[in-house]
Amino acid sequence: MKKLLLACVVLLLLSTGISLAQDTPVEITYMMWGSPEELAVWQVIVDDFEAANPNIQVNVDVSDWDSYWSRLQTLFAGGTPPDVFAMDAPLYRDWQSRGVLLNLQPYLDANPTALDGVYPSTLEAYQLEDGIYGLPRDFQTIVLFYNKDLFDAAGLDYPNEDWTMDDLRAAAAELTVDVDGDGVTDQWGLYADLYDMELFWSSVIWSYGGEILNEDYTQTLLAEGPARDAWYFINSMAVEDRSMPDPTQVTQYGDPFAAGVAAMTTIGHWVIPEYADLPFGWDVAPMPSGPEGRATSVNSAGFVVAANTPNADAAWQFIQYAISSTGQTRLTELGFAIPVLQSVAESPVFLEQQTAPINHQVFLDALEYAHVKPSFRGYEEWAAVVGDGLLPVWNGEISIDEALDSIVPAANDVLAANQ
């Protein structure tokens, strides 16, 4: 009799559309890379989510970048992956190809308005033929940051939308000085990360009319035609003019721009909360134009769900909240990222209510000329071949031509092995 009564109750609940799972307490883990400050940001968002969804508890697990990926591998190998975890878009196809990510397409089909207002360029990396296995959490465009105090001291005009790459080189050379007269450079015109493509060299290649890879990711094109010309330009600044610190000098300062010893840098919005407390004036400008126009990169951090999670519905509810207007507004208020929702990005909460009173519109305008950072199987290995192959150039050990001629075949071998 009790079993019959229970069955009747279940049927009644199902007939009214009420999910038993919604009334059952669920605990999920959201794992991400980041700093303690970013953990604090996400804890606020999680607290808001839990207040709106009292039967779902979210535990946030944050590691630094390198530790994050090694821990993630260990957890998957042990069969205990997090329910939801952060994904760098260029690595997405690698992870999806392993069969460890949940296809979110059924949830999107059941919620046809879930992605309304999301910037299309942020979705591009996640769309596969058989569905979407991840969604963008926030995005970053790369722009030019400049130290107003150092420009003022040198009597130079600030960077602006009319700047070309030649203007960048000329200003960087003039701002590279031996401040204390001991024969050693201790202020540089530009600091840009030359290891990974995102922060500088991809933008230069595209602005010169070159390409990095072909459309189906079977050939490395970064040494061909105008792309090689772009490398000559970068080499002219880093090696000939020495207006950029070499890798050893960078190590001494960590972030030379934040240390006040580099007058310019190229980076994304994620540094705004840290830079807001710098003891000098600074602002942002568009990336300078090359011979074929202006270009920059756009990349996103995203959400993915473990394929074997027992809490897929709760994981989806958390992701849906984080990309909703409420979640994106809270994320924007806390300063680190550019929201993926256009309505939030174009609102005062992003443009006017940030921790630093700079021209935040520059980051949004960059979408007009941004290229999506490539995402393909083998990306991490391919990027290491390129980055490691270039290091001897920046250390003054080999020429840029020697490096490119050895990088391309090795990089193509990585692509071939991942087809």
CORZISUL-V963065 format. One record per pair of residues at least 12 apart in sequence whose C-alpha atoms are under 7 Angstrom apart, sorted by the first residue. I is the first residue (numbers start at 1). GAP is how many residues later the second one is. Records with the same first field share a line. If there is no record, write none. Layout:
BEGIN
I = GAP ; GAP
END
This chain:
BEGIN
22 = 33
23 = 32
24 = 31
25 = 30 ; 31
26 = 29 ; 30 ; 31
27 = 29 ; 30 ; 31
28 = 29 ; 30 ; 31 ; 55
29 = 29 ; 30 ; 31 ; 53 ; 54 ; 55
30 = 28 ; 29 ; 30 ; 31 ; 52 ; 53 ; 54 ; 55
31 = 29 ; 30 ; 31 ; 51 ; 53 ; 54 ; 55
32 = 29 ; 30 ; 31 ; 53 ; 54
33 = 29 ; 30 ; 31 ; 32 ; 35
34 = 28 ; 29 ; 30 ; 31
35 = 29
39 = 23
41 = 293
45 = 282 ; 285
46 = 12
49 = 272
56 = 258
81 = 225
82 = 224
83 = 222 ; 223 ; 226 ; 232
84 = 219 ; 220 ; 221 ; 222 ; 231
85 = 218 ; 219 ; 220
86 = 215 ; 216 ; 217 ; 218
87 = 214 ; 215 ; 216 ; 217
88 = 212 ; 213 ; 214
89 = 36 ; 210 ; 211 ; 212 ; 213 ; 286
90 = 283 ; 284 ; 285 ; 286 ; 289
91 = 284 ; 288 ; 289
92 = 283
93 = 282 ; 283 ; 284
94 = 282 ; 283 ; 284
100 = 206 ; 207
101 = 32 ; 203 ; 204 ; 205 ; 206
102 = 31 ; 203 ; 204 ; 205
103 = 28 ; 29 ; 30
104 = 28 ; 29 ; 30
105 = 26 ; 27
117 = 224 ; 225 ; 226
118 = 222 ; 223 ; 224
119 = 221 ; 222 ; 223
122 = 14 ; 17 ; 178 ; 218
123 = 12 ; 13
125 = 250
133 = 171
134 = 168 ; 169 ; 170
135 = 167 ; 168 ; 169
136 = 164 ; 165 ; 166 ; 167
137 = 164 ; 165 ; 166 ; 186 ; 203
138 = 162 ; 163 ; 164 ; 199 ; 200 ; 201 ; 202
139 = 160 ; 161 ; 162 ; 198 ; 199 ; 200 ; 201
140 = 128 ; 129 ; 158 ; 159 ; 160 ; 197 ; 198
141 = 127 ; 156 ; 157 ; 158 ; 222 ; 225
142 = 57 ; 124 ; 125 ; 126 ; 154 ; 155 ; 156
143 = 123 ; 124 ; 125 ; 141 ; 142 ; 143 ; 144 ; 220
144 = 120 ; 121 ; 122 ; 123 ; 140 ; 141 ; 142 ; 143
145 = 119 ; 120 ; 121 ; 138 ; 139 ; 140
146 = 117 ; 118 ; 119 ; 136 ; 137 ; 138
147 = 116 ; 117 ; 134 ; 135 ; 136
148 = 133 ; 134
149 = 131 ; 132
150 = 113
154 = 21
159 = 126
160 = 125 ; 126
161 = 124 ; 125
163 = 125 ; 126
164 = 124 ; 125 ; 126
165 = 123 ; 124 ; 125
168 = 120
169 = 68
171 = 18
172 = 17 ; 18 ; 71
173 = 16 ; 68 ; 70
175 = 13 ; 14 ; 88
176 = 12 ; 13 ; 67
186 = 75
187 = 74 ; 75
188 = 55 ; 56 ; 57 ; 73 ; 74 ; 75
189 = 54 ; 55 ; 73 ; 74 ; 75
190 = 53 ; 54 ; 72 ; 73 ; 74 ; 75
191 = 53 ; 54 ; 65 ; 66 ; 71 ; 73 ; 74
192 = 73 ; 74
195 = 192
196 = 187 ; 191
198 = 99 ; 175
199 = 67 ; 68
200 = 66
203 = 92 ; 93 ; 94
204 = 26 ; 86
205 = 22 ; 25
206 = 89
207 = 82 ; 83 ; 84 ; 85 ; 86 ; 87 ; 88
208 = 18 ; 19 ; 22 ; 82 ; 83 ; 84
209 = 17 ; 83
210 = 15 ; 16 ; 17
211 = 16
217 = 198
218 = 194 ; 197 ; 198
219 = 193
220 = 188 ; 191 ; 192
223 = 181
235 = 165
238 = 156
239 = 155 ; 157
246 = 148 ; 149
247 = 148
258 = 17 ; 20
269 = 67 ; 68 ; 69
270 = 66 ; 67
271 = 65
272 = 63 ; 64 ; 84
273 = 62 ; 63 ; 82
276 = 79 ; 80
283 = 75
284 = 74 ; 75
285 = 77
286 = 76 ; 80
294 = 75
295 = 74 ; 75
296 = 73 ; 74 ; 75
297 = 73 ; 74 ; 75 ; 76
298 = 72 ; 73 ; 74 ; 75
299 = 73 ; 74
303 = 16
325 = 19
328 = 16
329 = 15
332 = 17 ; 18
333 = 16 ; 21
335 = 19 ; 20
377 = 41
378 = 36 ; 37 ; 40
381 = 33
382 = 29 ; 32
385 = 22 ; 25 ; 26
386 = 21 ; 25
389 = 14 ; 18
390 = 13
END
